[in-house]
Amino acid sequence: MGHKRKTTAVAVIVAFATVGALLAGTARPASSNATARPCSFQLRIGDVLPFTGDLAAYGANLDRGVKLAVDLQNKALRSAGLGSSSVTLVASEDGQTQASASVEAATKLVKTDKANVVLGEMASTATIPMARSVTVPNRIVQISPTSSAPQLTTLKDNGYLWRTYPSDALQGRVLAAAALSAFGKGATINVGARNDAFGTALKQLFVSQWTSLGGKVGVNISWNPTQPNFDTEAQKLVGGDPAGWVIIDFPDTFEKFAPALVRSGKWNAGKTLMTEALRNADVLSKIGDPVKGLSGTAASAAGGPAGKAFAAYWKKKVTGAKPYTGFEGTAVDAATVAFLAAVKACSASPARIKANLRAVSGPPGAKVTFLTLGKAVKLLRAGKDVNYEGTFSPVDFDRNGDIGSAVFEIWRYEGGDTIKTLRTITFRG
């Protein structure tokens, strides 16, 4: 009799505990084979990328990356039995690597094309105005594939602005370490940068870190990227007797700036460090022998768990594109985390997507990649967690919408179509 009462009491307690858990939303299915929940949504993605302008060397390839990702997402939905859901790339707009065009493009995507998620821009100087003027006021999720300015971290965005590329708060440290290795402790170097959000912030970060390491700065200048020629700035930049140079610029501008440096007769590419935008053999080969030996720093796809797999996938699937750079993976990751967040929420609502981006981008959960999205969809619809392992980085968003870890490389242009990785530096959140 006592045993029976005890069993009954336990059963009642368990029953009440289960009801309480259900009311609190924390109960788990008793079976390990959870049943997929009904789900239907139509996710509308638009991208704003530089098909023209200073970063035109990259824009078209990143757009191809988005299209590859959307195709894989729709296949995953069908394979998981969610054929009533879909992902559409509503439009690919030219941000022209500048603010006004990017704001206009983003406005079209939001107001006319009814995008739930906007991917872009590459340049911070375009991404920030897009967020302030369009996506944040309209409560639309914006994910930049490559914007690196530290300002994105602290922008008042109500959680709507994210990025899949590391902040220059890290690159400033890497660039200073590379300069120390190249030029020695206490060396004097000349520093120049384009006068925009990217160039100004990274130059300040570098100078602060370099001087804290005991380095000295001789010339410190900035230039307007749209000016017709750069002879005056080049003459200033080669002034004095520096041990070397740090130059922060974009391809289109540097193609015009480099000849002015060469004409000065005082510049040496082999004693110059640049950043990721010039880590492009296609661009450097156009300038030719004067830039052979140029070195620099860049965030690297070597940090992406699925980086090698995506490079092979790109080679197999993509024809007629510009040479593969590795930065394409940032766009794939941006599109994919937005998709997984929509699946988890079973909604294309931007508010629901932003609320789930951290959950799908990092641990805990089963690891999934761009190649296993069908598995990811099934797990999410069964109430399970997933951890997206990106093509450019692990992603693992932090509370500011920045990626949680990154790999940077020191690179050198060897001439022709060859860029060599000299060493890598890993940052973990």
C-alpha atoms as one frame of an Amber mdcrd trajectory, in Angstrom:
protein
   0.000   0.000   0.000   2.791   2.442   0.935   4.682   1.636  -2.263   1.597
   2.226  -4.368   0.959   5.614  -2.711   4.573   6.602  -3.292   4.358   5.657
  -6.968   1.119   7.582  -7.362   2.615  10.619  -5.668   5.652  10.537  -7.927
   3.409  10.245 -10.970   1.433  13.295  -9.856   4.609  15.271  -9.238   5.991
  14.313 -12.661   2.692  15.222 -14.281   2.648  18.653 -12.662   6.336  19.164
 -13.516   5.653  18.288 -17.125   2.690  20.679 -17.298   4.797  23.383 -15.703
   7.574  22.814 -18.171   5.124  22.977 -21.060   3.693  26.236 -19.745   7.233
  27.603 -19.434   8.068  26.443 -22.947  10.939  24.263 -21.778   9.622  20.732
 -22.101  11.454  18.402 -24.461   9.790  15.646 -26.466  10.045  12.331 -24.605
  11.069  10.501 -27.747  14.535  10.956 -29.204  12.912  10.872 -32.638  11.245
  14.282 -32.476   8.572  14.954 -35.080   9.187  17.806 -37.479   6.853  20.740
 -36.915   4.792  22.172 -39.798   6.562  25.118 -41.369   6.068  27.457 -44.291
   7.811  30.750 -45.050   9.001  32.774 -48.035  12.383  34.368 -47.377  13.232
  37.312 -49.630  16.941  38.209 -49.803  18.442  41.141 -51.688  22.093  42.058
 -52.048  23.880  45.383 -52.495  27.397  44.723 -53.756  30.029  46.706 -55.681
  29.654  45.713 -59.317  31.393  49.030 -60.085  33.602  51.353 -58.055  36.658
  50.772 -55.900  35.767  47.180 -54.937  34.392  46.074 -58.294  37.117  43.412
 -58.376  35.047  41.477 -55.822  31.360  42.359 -56.148  30.293  40.056 -58.978
  31.921  37.015 -57.370  30.234  37.665 -54.030  26.911  37.916 -55.844  27.613
  34.533 -57.446  28.247  33.213 -53.940  24.831  34.439 -52.794  23.170  32.772
 -55.791  24.925  29.481 -55.050  23.763  29.681 -51.435  20.131  30.413 -52.376
  20.103  27.470 -54.789  21.401  25.132 -52.077  18.856  26.489 -49.606  15.892
  25.759 -51.865  17.211  22.264 -52.545  17.535  21.715 -48.792  13.953  22.807
 -48.182  12.657  20.381 -50.809  14.784  17.502 -49.525  13.483  18.106 -46.001
   9.865  18.084 -47.158   9.338  21.841 -46.839   8.466  22.459 -50.467   5.923
  25.111 -49.481   8.778  27.279 -48.167  11.194  29.111 -50.439  14.130  31.497
 -50.634  14.254  34.141 -53.369  17.069  36.482 -54.334  14.769  39.372 -55.216
  17.507  41.534 -56.790  21.246  42.122 -56.964  21.937  45.849 -56.796  25.127
  47.813 -57.515  26.275  49.709 -54.443  29.180  51.198 -56.440  31.402  51.071
 -53.299  29.868  54.329 -52.126  27.220  55.602 -49.766  24.543  57.316 -51.868
  24.234  54.530 -54.441  24.108  51.886 -51.695  21.415  53.736 -49.767  19.356
  54.091 -52.949  19.832  50.395 -53.763  18.893  49.276 -50.254  15.802  51.488
 -50.318  14.662  49.785 -53.524  15.211  46.327 -52.029  13.228  47.177 -48.896
  10.434  49.351 -50.284   9.891  47.877 -53.764  11.258  44.332 -53.627  10.086
  43.710 -50.037  13.347  42.060 -48.946  13.420  40.602 -45.424  17.223  40.460
 -45.430  19.714  42.760 -47.182  23.267  41.512 -47.744  25.828  44.259 -48.200
  27.693  46.358 -48.789  31.340  45.356 -48.923  32.733  48.783 -48.010  32.073
  50.066 -44.497  31.614  53.563 -45.873  28.537  52.247 -47.717  27.348  49.679
 -45.164  27.015  52.174 -42.314  24.810  54.683 -44.208  22.669  51.793 -45.484
  22.070  50.704 -41.905  21.410  54.167 -40.532  19.149  55.341 -43.355  17.380
  52.195 -44.520  17.641  48.831 -42.792  17.631  49.809 -39.116  14.776  52.367
 -39.367  12.755  49.838 -41.382  13.666  46.941 -39.058  15.245  44.855 -41.800
  18.132  42.454 -41.119  21.353  43.600 -42.803  24.435  41.379 -42.989  27.622
  42.745 -44.523  29.966  40.133 -45.963  33.186  42.133 -45.669  32.762  45.486
 -43.891  35.491  45.682 -41.270  35.288  49.160 -39.717  35.087  48.992 -35.899
  32.169  51.454 -35.978  29.822  48.609 -36.953  30.319  47.009 -33.545  28.927
  49.968 -31.602  26.394  51.291 -34.115  22.954  51.730 -32.546  21.221  49.154
 -34.720  18.685  47.483 -32.394  20.258  44.157 -33.383  19.575  44.451 -37.122
  23.177  44.912 -38.405  25.578  41.922 -38.574  28.740  40.982 -40.457  30.556
  37.797 -41.457  34.025  39.386 -41.602  36.239  40.327 -38.645  36.563  43.854
 -37.294  39.654  45.897 -38.053  40.153  46.091 -34.307  41.923  42.777 -34.942
  43.590  43.716 -38.202  45.203  46.783 -36.637  47.051  44.440 -34.287  48.045
  42.052 -37.076  49.268  44.885 -39.300  51.401  46.323 -36.479  52.899  42.887
 -35.775  53.697  42.470 -39.468  55.360  45.890 -39.549  57.435  45.009 -36.485
  58.593  41.819 -38.171  59.345  43.553 -41.465  60.950  46.803 -40.310  62.217
  46.132 -36.780  61.550  47.652 -33.380  61.737  51.434 -33.248  61.649  51.829
 -37.041  60.146  54.908 -38.658  57.562  54.237 -41.341  55.306  56.423 -43.462
  51.574  55.738 -43.353  48.855  56.650 -45.833  45.191  55.738 -46.209  42.057
  56.529 -48.171  39.877  59.028 -46.347  36.746  57.008 -45.585  35.301  54.922
 -42.743  37.534  51.952 -43.531  40.793  53.792 -44.164  40.498  56.325 -41.362
  39.604  53.817 -38.658  42.200  51.217 -39.628  44.942  53.831 -39.930  44.188
  55.106 -36.434  44.153  51.582 -35.035  47.429  50.705 -36.741  49.247  53.884
 -35.655  48.104  53.417 -32.063  49.274  49.803 -31.983  52.520  50.527 -33.873
  53.576  53.339 -31.542  52.666  51.236 -28.496  55.177  48.681 -29.810  57.856
  51.384 -29.948  57.522  52.207 -33.635  57.652  55.721 -35.068  55.581  57.378
 -37.791  57.217  59.824 -40.178  54.560  60.909 -42.686  50.881  60.337 -41.860
  48.491  61.341 -44.655  45.055  60.584 -46.110  43.588  61.153 -49.580  40.236
  61.521 -51.260  39.671  58.304 -53.258  37.825  60.165 -56.029  40.449  62.811
 -56.817  41.770  62.835 -60.412  45.451  62.187 -59.616  47.674  61.390 -56.655
  51.069  62.891 -57.514  51.007  65.366 -54.617  50.069  62.684 -52.085  52.664
  60.285 -53.502  55.429  62.873 -53.106  54.408  63.423 -49.492  54.203  59.714
 -48.769  57.762  59.026 -49.947  59.190  61.972 -47.966  62.000  61.526 -45.458
  63.900  58.282 -45.136  61.379  55.693 -43.889  62.199  52.050 -43.288  58.987
  51.217 -45.124  55.356  52.070 -45.773  51.872  51.044 -44.707  49.237  51.920
 -47.304  45.510  51.337 -46.758  43.527  51.550 -49.988  41.103  49.828 -52.392
  42.038  48.375 -55.809  40.516  50.990 -58.107  42.213  53.860 -56.286  45.544
  52.107 -55.847  45.738  51.340 -59.580  45.958  55.139 -60.018  48.069  55.791
 -56.907  50.772  53.189 -57.600  52.061  54.825 -60.840  52.435  58.107 -58.946
  54.506  56.327 -56.295  56.665  54.732 -58.995  57.211  58.104 -60.692  58.587
  59.490 -57.421  61.587  57.170 -57.770  61.689  56.763 -53.989  59.118  54.056
 -53.341  59.809  50.342 -52.903  56.909  47.859 -53.102  59.032  45.270 -51.290
  59.051  47.564 -48.250  55.316  48.196 -48.296  52.473  46.592 -46.339  48.856
  46.826 -47.464  45.574  45.163 -46.450  43.014  42.641 -47.725  41.534  44.735
 -50.530  44.822  44.478 -52.452  45.224  40.766 -51.858  44.112  40.187 -55.416
  46.546  38.878 -58.029  44.218  39.874 -60.861  44.362  43.523 -59.741  48.087
  43.564 -58.953  49.037  41.916 -62.240  47.421  44.854 -64.073  49.812  47.235
 -62.308  52.704  44.909 -63.111  56.301  44.550 -61.965  56.399  47.770 -59.870
  54.245  46.057 -57.209  56.035  42.708 -57.183  57.069  41.951 -53.596  54.200
  43.953 -52.099  53.021  42.398 -48.815  50.069  42.832 -46.548  47.571  41.458
 -44.091  44.109  40.019 -44.671  41.460  38.020 -42.911  41.689  34.567 -44.423
  39.269  31.848 -45.482  41.726  29.481 -43.760  39.546  30.012 -40.677  36.485
  28.579 -42.373  35.817  24.955 -41.366  34.194  24.423 -44.777  36.606  26.676
 -46.668  38.381  23.991 -48.678  35.119  22.257 -49.514  33.619  25.514 -50.772
  36.683  26.368 -52.884  36.336  22.969 -54.570  32.569  23.457 -54.973  33.131
  26.876 -56.579  35.669  25.448 -59.027  33.227  22.700 -59.995  30.068  24.822
 -60.269  31.110  28.303 -61.374  32.220  29.271 -64.863  32.839  32.664 -66.429
  33.608  34.382 -63.125  36.624  36.424 -62.078  39.452  34.474 -60.421  38.441
  32.996 -57.072  39.632  35.151 -54.154  38.372  33.348 -51.045  36.252  36.303
 -49.975  33.258  34.773 -51.788  32.667  32.631 -48.713  31.724  35.685 -46.647
  28.639  36.184 -48.839  27.742  32.487 -48.694  27.938  32.566 -44.903  25.827
  35.741 -44.708  23.067  34.239 -46.853  23.198  30.885 -45.081  22.934  32.086
 -41.483  19.952  34.231 -42.481  18.329  31.156 -44.017  18.975  28.924 -40.995
  17.592  31.590 -38.661  14.429  31.738 -40.781  14.097  27.949 -40.656  14.537
  27.894 -36.880  11.915  30.611 -36.489   9.728  29.158 -39.245   9.349  32.764
 -40.311  10.787  35.310 -42.744  10.051  38.091 -40.275  13.238  40.170 -39.840
  12.558  40.405 -36.097  12.372  36.616 -35.821  15.453  36.140 -38.015  17.621
  38.511 -35.966  16.465  36.771 -32.779  17.792  33.432 -34.058  21.050  34.348
 -35.813  23.263  33.664 -32.801  21.542  30.371 -32.042  22.202  28.883 -35.497
  25.700  30.308 -35.974  27.479  28.742 -33.019  27.430  26.017 -30.375  25.696
  24.114 -28.976  24.209  21.927 -31.667  25.030  19.557 -34.502  27.663  20.953
 -36.838  26.360  21.691 -40.338  27.876  23.290 -43.442  26.694  24.724 -46.754
  26.702  21.137 -48.070  24.485  19.695 -45.318  21.648  22.204 -45.228  19.052
  19.476 -45.737  20.199  17.880 -42.488  20.160  21.303 -40.813  16.567  21.956
 -41.856  15.375  18.576 -40.525  17.159  19.098 -37.206  15.798  22.608 -36.736
  12.249  21.589 -37.563  12.569  18.756 -35.033  13.430  21.309 -32.369  17.150
  20.498 -32.326  20.079  22.940 -32.271  22.524  23.409 -35.137  25.952  25.034
 -35.269  26.758  26.423 -38.729  30.403  25.930 -39.677  31.092  28.594 -42.272
  33.042  28.717 -45.492  35.035  31.810 -44.454  34.968  31.501 -40.658  33.155
  29.472 -37.984  30.895  32.594 -37.733  29.809  32.130 -34.052  28.240  35.612
 -33.750  28.898  37.525 -30.532  26.444  39.870 -28.829  27.438  42.736 -31.150
  26.815  40.826 -34.375  30.536  40.333 -35.008  32.061  36.927 -35.751  33.635
  35.295 -32.737  36.922  34.121 -34.234  39.078  34.825 -37.257  42.292  33.869
 -39.018  44.507  36.557 -40.510  47.382  35.985 -42.876  50.532  37.811 -43.880
  50.705  37.615 -47.689  53.176  38.603 -50.416  52.616  39.198 -54.124  55.123
  37.106 -56.083  54.196  38.431 -59.510  51.878  37.130 -62.215  48.906  35.377
 -60.649  50.716  34.251 -57.489  50.108  35.426 -53.949  51.931  33.526 -51.220
  50.753  33.141 -47.622  53.770  33.713 -45.390  52.104  32.937 -42.047  48.763
  33.028 -40.253  47.533  34.425 -36.942  44.397  33.072 -35.236  42.069  35.040
 -32.959  39.460  33.179 -30.923  36.583  34.785 -29.059
